[in-house]
Amino acid sequence: MSLVVSAGGHSFCLQAGKGFSISKPKGYKFGPRAALVEATPRVNGSPSSTSIQVLATDRAEELKAEARALARAADASVYSPQLLAKKYGSRPVKAVKRTLEILVALGTFALKLFLDQKNGTLDQNKRKRAAELRTIFTRLGPTFIKLGQGLSTRPDLCPPEYLEELAQLQDALPTFPDADAFSCIETELGMPLESIFSSISPTPIAAASLGQVYKARLKYSGQTVAVKVQRPGIEEAIGLDFYLIRGLGFFINKYVDIITTDAVALIDEFASRVYQELNYVQEGQNARKFKMLYADKEDILVPDIFWNYTSGKVLTMEWVDGVKLNEQAAIERQGLKLLDLVTTGIQCSLRQLLEYGYFHADPHPGNLLATPEGKLAFLDFGMMSETPEEARFAIIGHVVHMVNRDYEAMARDYYALDFLSTDVDVSPIVPALRDFFDDALSYTVSELNFKTLVDGLGSVLYQYPFNVPPYYALILRSLTVLEGLALYADPNFKVLAASYPYFAKRLLTDPNPYLRDALIELLFKDERFRWNRLENLLVQGSKDRDFSAKDALQPVLKLLLGPDGEELRTLVIKEAVRVTEAFTLCTFVDTYNSVPSFMRSLIFNGNGALAMSSAELQSMMELRDQVFRIWGLLRSSENFDPALLQPILQILQQPEARSLGGRVVGGITQRLAARLLQQVLRMPMAPTSSLSALDTR
């Protein structure tokens, strides 16, 4: 007998008679518990009305289960600097003791490094010191474990020995007693362990900074799940650390002039994110939102949440089989390529940062898995952040201005990015940007290392009254982590090059007025159209799997024929005249060159065909060939169909378009008439500036 069970908004099939092996702590008794829903009939392969009703019922039940989970997490802690100051300000002995513990641990390590360098044994002791640093971070607790996790993804900052040791901080930390974990599950969910799971691993399969994870099987459905249980006493540990670090932030703001960013604000932002990680119901909601926004792509996997078995300190989610992204050999044994997975991660991150603005702010290798099917699985949704809408478009515009070397516009972007208040004069910043980027852009943008760009720009920011907003710091962390992962596989990997297709696609297809203006700014310079830029954008944009030739053709056309498009129309008319002239004259040249030599002299009386320099004709031929290539790129788009041009033809039938066409024809007529007049008035013995000089036959 086959039955369908409903869980987390999804349906799973159970076969009667299937049993489970049970692994349990001593003293636990398992009893029967099941929640089965009969399979619903289908009509012609599609869900029947009954099926739709069941799905709606399942969704309603899921929302109720989520509401119950929220109620269980009603007492979850929230970061409050005032409460921490009140709590630990009255306990100076504990604060001083913790401060000394941190200073002694890190100071002793720094002293060992100094002695190694002095004795010439720095390289010899790298592995030993790396293991000691991992031990120190582990002993100092969750706050420093988070720091170590960040360093473990930065091969540009840490030697390989340190990377390998610190990588163990991602999911190989000391565990806490299993009895405490199982007791926490029962207390949080309000039911015996045996009524929830038919089996659960007797020991954790992974231990992270804030909790540890068990592999279990749900009793009511038989589905394999991951159960994350929070470490006991975690709030006390991180609360004291953030109280001390916040005090350090006040010291930096007051006495360290080189750091212009509000250190306290950054610390508060990070602390609030960590406290959100302590609320597992919030993490479940983050996962649900992330899945809704980004799991529409077939190469992205986000696990489901089981709300009936989730609370503030217990999170039950779908089990995902996979390999961590920093285990390149294991990934390749599955027939997968690490760089393909990292590129998928970068493309997804760009969508997170610049499309919806909701992004995963903690993508270390322990939170990113390569599945056997080649999907990139995201885990651990405790630390999320958002990019403001205005900043999303400003970031893309900033890239355009960087490519154009428009440093005045780059400086003005910092208003929209919330780096500067609007009363700050940006004119002194422009020379500093020019000095840095003129040197950095001596390479192509795609050859720039992301960290080099960030570090160089950071040195500029420190000189002026910039205030880096917290969301931007998390964006940098997210992208530098992904670039760091890629550097494991390819030391020459450039995250900006991998980002190009997305930026190009957005510029070509996004109807947002800000991005349309940025595209026009990129394509036009000194009232001339830069066909090479359009060709490059199409080449790069077509590498993005979501690129559509239809979308690339329409937004600018609508602006061109709209009430606000007069300035653009003037530019387009000039360029249309130039292109049409190039096609006309190049066709004439091709015809001329196809005529036998003796007939040319009879037709043109020994003179060249038209009065035009060789360089000018060569330029026109290159323009014609470039336009042909661009048309070829549009036609080669995967979803290109001539029928896609129908809406454009409809637009061109509008009165504004007919007027535009008339102006183009008038311009062409004037240009060709002027050239004909030049030819008529030209002296008989013209120099080699005639078209015959380009005869290639």
Secondary structure, 3 states (H helix, E strand, C coil): CEEEEEECCEEEEEECCCCCCCCCCCCCCCCCCCCCECCCCEECCEECHHHHHHHHHHHHHHHHHHHHHHHHCCCCCCCCHHHHHHHHHCCHHHHHHHHHHHHHHHHHHHHHHHHHHHHCCCCCCHHHHHHHHHHHHHHHCHHHHHHHHHHCCCCCCCCHHHHHHHHHHCCECCCCCHHHHHHHHHHHHCCCHHHCEEEECCCCCEECCCEEEEEEEECCCCCEEEEEEECCCHHHHHHHHHHHHHHHHHHHHHHCCCCCCCHHHHHHHHHHHHHHHCCHHHHHHHHHHHHHHHCCCCCEECCCECHHHCCCCEEEEECCCCEECCCHHHHHHCCCCHHHHHHHHHHHHHHHHHHHCEEECCCCHHHEEECCCCCEEECCCCCEEECCHHHHHHHHHHHHHHHHCCHHHHHHHHHHCCCCCCCCCCCCHHHHHHHHHHHHCCCCHHHCCHHHHHHHHHHHHCCCCCCCCHHHHHHHHHHHHHHHHHHHHCCCCCHHHHHHHHHHHHHHHCCCHHHHHHHHHHHEECCEECHHHHHHHHHHHCCCCCCCHHHHHHHHHHHHCCCCCHHHHHHHHHHHHHHHHHHHHHHHHHHHHHCCHHHHHHHHCCCCCCECCHHHHHHHHHHHHHHHHHHHHHHCCCCCCHHHHHHHHHHHCCHHHHHHHHHHHHHHHHHHHHHHHHHHHCCCCCCCCEHHHHCCC
